[in-house]
Amino acid sequence: MSLSLVRSRALLGLVATPVTVEVHLANGLPSFTLVGLADVEVKEARERVRSALQNAGLEFPHSRRITVNLAPADLPKDSGRFDLPIALGILAASGQIDADRLAGHEFAGELSLSGELRPVRGALAMALTVHGQDAATRLVLPMDSAREAALVPSIEVYGARHLLDVVQRFLPPDGAAAAQEALAGSDTDGWSRMPAAAAAAAPAGPDLLDVKGHAAARRVLEIAAAGGHSLLMVGPPGAGKSMLAQRFVGLLPPLSVDEALETAAIASLAGRFELGRFLQRPLAAPHHSASAVALVGGGSPPRPGEISLAHHGVLFLDELPEFPRSALEALREPLETGHITIARAARRAEFPARFQLVAAMNPCPCGFRGSSHKACRCTPDQVARYQGRLSGPLLDRIDLHIEVPAVAPDELLAASAGEPSAAVRTRVVGARDRALDRQGCANHALQGADIDTHAALDAAALAFLRNAAARLGWSARATHRALKVARTIADLAGTEAIAVAHVAEAMQYRRVLDEGGKG
């Protein structure tokens, strides 16, 4: 048979779109043509496949005209994931393996020149797409990629180490002479069906026990974790802002399996997935020199950025005013919607980006404005320009603004260990469960009429909030965000009604920069 069809998938965002690899062998001048909107990496598959087949002892049809079509033709294809299906298509078209037995399988894998299979990006996204389609499909992947894909339940996944491991499973009944000879002198025990992966416990991260002092900051971290609120910490260098941010992830409720799969699929797209961190919430901490594309995603084809890699986790932006203005302004929409849409002229992709923003900054360029330990040498104009790098609309979208003062050496050395993360996380989980039982989402996600329904105030609290918001000149968004923070404070206190004390505490967490940068 001179025509064969092999199934694979191309990645477009988090969706793995089906691709049919069509291989045709014809008489004529020898050539190897690859068509179907293939990127440079895919076109280079011609040399990898040729060498892999020859070095594995299989027959490459040198004297034939080889045409490989990756259908659909208008779908961009990138990476080396099509090496394995192209090689199998050539073997099936030349009669070395049984083309009919390839039905019901999907293949992806990069080939080395010796025929070894190398892992590919997006194995989890591929498995999740197959799982969502309820298709009776067997996935054949390189061994490391197969371990990733096996995390998805109810998917039949096979892993292979070498091209010959795959060829052995699809030999025709009579057996091609070249394939039989190649298999006779090789070790083909690298094929196995991957068992359903058992989710291991998430590794323990840095503990809040290490933080001495900072009682107010610890309280705000607890509120932010309980309600899913974004947070801005303002304080001098060395005050402990980064230390607090790194321990914030340990206060969040455990990931569900579905959330962990979605987070792991995004990490797999970027080549950052680690099996040992499967159930751990991600912490993305890009350097302040990161571009807008690195932060929110982009490229061609579109790739996820840091905000998507922090999905269901924490995005920590240290030295917030030092980030490019365009990068910070690009955060405004995903902070509201929980996803980012990357549009290009020929293609668009959507990535989830439901992260918690934790940001840190100094109050002024030198960092010591308002400090009792060191004098500030910045002029009022320098302070205004520095804080002016953060736009009002962006600050409006950050729920909690707090001051993190420096801890005096005497207090630092004499202070006892703080409360451990596990104890705080217990209270956070209790408050989060109360919110989920009441409204089906965390408090930060309340919108529209749900705010009036689930964060209603009594007459005294309503009057207090109305007067204070008017005097401070808050926008409607800022007022609603303070109201949602008050709802979280009430949940932590275990009360259904939001009292004046809850509103007053919520309001004090939005005034650090408004007061001239005294943090």
Secondary structure as UniProt FT lines:
FT   STRAND          3..12
FT   TURN            13..14
FT   STRAND          15..26
FT   STRAND          31..35
FT   HELIX           40..43
FT   HELIX           45..55
FT   TURN            56..57
FT   TURN            62..63
FT   STRAND          65..71
FT   TURN            73..74
FT   TURN            81..82
FT   HELIX           83..93
FT   TURN            94..95
FT   HELIX           99..102
FT   TURN            103..104
FT   STRAND          105..107
FT   STRAND          110..111
FT   TURN            113..114
FT   STRAND          116..118
FT   TURN            121..122
FT   HELIX           123..132
FT   TURN            133..134
FT   STRAND          138..142
FT   HELIX           143..149
FT   TURN            150..151
FT   TURN            153..154
FT   STRAND          156..160
FT   HELIX           163..169
FT   HELIX           177..184
FT   STRAND          192..193
FT   HELIX           208..210
FT   HELIX           215..227
FT   STRAND          231..234
FT   TURN            237..238
FT   HELIX           241..248
FT   HELIX           249..251
FT   HELIX           257..269
FT   TURN            270..271
FT   HELIX           275..277
FT   TURN            278..279
FT   STRAND          283..284
FT   TURN            288..289
FT   HELIX           292..296
FT   STRAND          297..298
FT   TURN            299..302
FT   STRAND          303..304
FT   HELIX           306..309
FT   TURN            310..312
FT   STRAND          314..317
FT   HELIX           320..322
FT   HELIX           325..329
FT   TURN            330..331
FT   HELIX           332..337
FT   STRAND          339..343
FT   STRAND          348..352
FT   STRAND          356..361
FT   TURN            369..370
FT   HELIX           380..387
FT   TURN            388..389
FT   HELIX           392..396
FT   STRAND          400..403
FT   HELIX           409..414
FT   HELIX           421..439
FT   HELIX           443..445
FT   HELIX           449..454
FT   HELIX           459..472
FT   HELIX           476..493
FT   HELIX           500..507
FT   HELIX           508..510
FT   TURN            512..516
//
